[in-house]
Amino acid sequence: MLTGKTTGAPADEALPRCLRQIEAKVGWGSGEAWSTADFERLGEQIADQTGVSLSVTTLKRVWGRVKYASAPTETTLNALAAFAGYANWRECRNALLATPPATETEPLPAGTLEALGPPVPAPVARPRTRRGWLLGAGLVAGLAGVLVFFQNHAAIPPPDPADFSFSSRPVTRGIPNSVVFRYDASASPTDSVFIQQSWDPRRRQAVPRDGKEFTSIYYFPGFFKAKLLVGGRVVREHGLLIPSDDWVVAVRQEPVPVYFERDQVIRDGVLQLPVAAIEGRNVPMQPQPPTVRYRNVRDLKGLRNDNFTFETRLRNDFRTGSAACQNVLLGLMCEDDMMLIELCAKGCVANLGLYLAGHQVEPSRADLSGLGFEPGGWVTLRCQVRNRHVQLFVDGRKAYEATFPNQPVRLVGVSYDFEGTGSVDYVRFSRPDGEVVYEDTFDAPPAAAAP
């Protein structure tokens, strides 16, 4: 396509250009098409690399997916810049503005081709010197060598999964937990052999091709898809369930979360991590509030995500400064799948999204206002699923319904992420006939998880 003039980049375009670099780094395409689950994954990767936890809502604001008048905080900008490979936001901004952006063009107006007339043929260059001929011959020879190199490498067949083995064994119960991976990659045609903890490529470690064992640490319970990669290809993968003996309560940070004991968080029939306890571990609540996670992964007696009922009562307990929206992310954890339900104060429902086992919803495409709550109050949530048809009820009123497309799988647990901190009054999983599979009202000592 013929193009006309080139447009420049004003000084305030450093942030969009930084975001484009992040999009290229993660390789998920344009952020305009990302789902809530993608932003959750990005938040985890940023926390892994920088130690700063950015909420799904914060990331959506930065990417312009939700309307928000205020500029990003310095903490947010520094975290994004560090993830993009800079020391801080100042260095990132200076580097981007000092480098001309990729050329942006505008189409030529209609009729321009006719006005320009037929193209003028380029003059034929005459041979210059023998030196030029030798240079050209050298270039041809070099290109021929490169072609032979790539042809030889292209001829290498992809690795056959049958030639490799891969298994794992958790060392203990509880969290943190080390997992011993046993593998045989001796048939690899390359030294590029990696073991990856889960879907996240940042959790990937190089291992010797002739090695047999590798040990890795998991800091949260959950279901993970561990992978053995050879030459960039996944040759073996398997599901890995890391259960928890009880509730794992922690402030998310890198490299190791800040954990809290049961007697610090369960009192008077409520699961709650007080602000004083967080600040007592020298974790600041401002300007960027931390993300507090409550997670319980256990045997749910074969309960599947296509037919079940989940009920809970929760409350976000922090509403200071940038935490005015009181965001909550509830995760119903499945084998190799997830249901993610976002809740927030009513004034911020434009930020919300959903992911229900392959069915994803962004705020611009559906009315999610029913998932909003009155700030500071308790919220009752019920997720009822019958034959993959999901109905969400907030305080007894239907907030959303849809049928998810993915194949049914087993449920393995529940996870709460509170912006700031929050409380949970009870948790209940049951079958369609009303049989309770798991319940915790936080009134008694924890029930032992199945071995």
Secondary structure, DSSP 4 states (H G I P E B T S, - for coil): --EEEEE---GGGHHHHHHHHHHHHHTS--GGG--HHHHHHHHHHHHHHHS----HHHHHHHTTSS---SPPPHHHHHHHHHHHT-SSHHHHHHHHHHSPPPPEEEEPPTTHHHHH-SPPPPPPPPP--HHHHHHHHHHHHHHHHHHHHHHHHHTSPPPPGGG-EEEEEESSSSSSEEEEEEEE-TT-SSS-EEEESSS-GGGEEE--TT--EEEEEESS-EEEEEEEEETTEEEEEEEEEE--SS-EEEE--SSS-EEE-HHHHEETTEEE--HHHHHHTT---SSSPPEEEEEEE---TT-BTTEEEEEEEEEE---SGGGTT--EEEEEEETTEEEEEEEEEGGGGGG--EEETTEEE-GGGS--GGGEE-TTS-EEEEEEEETTEEEEEETTEEEEEEE--SPP-BEEEEEEEEES-EEEEEEEEE-TTS-EEEEE-SSSSPPPPP-
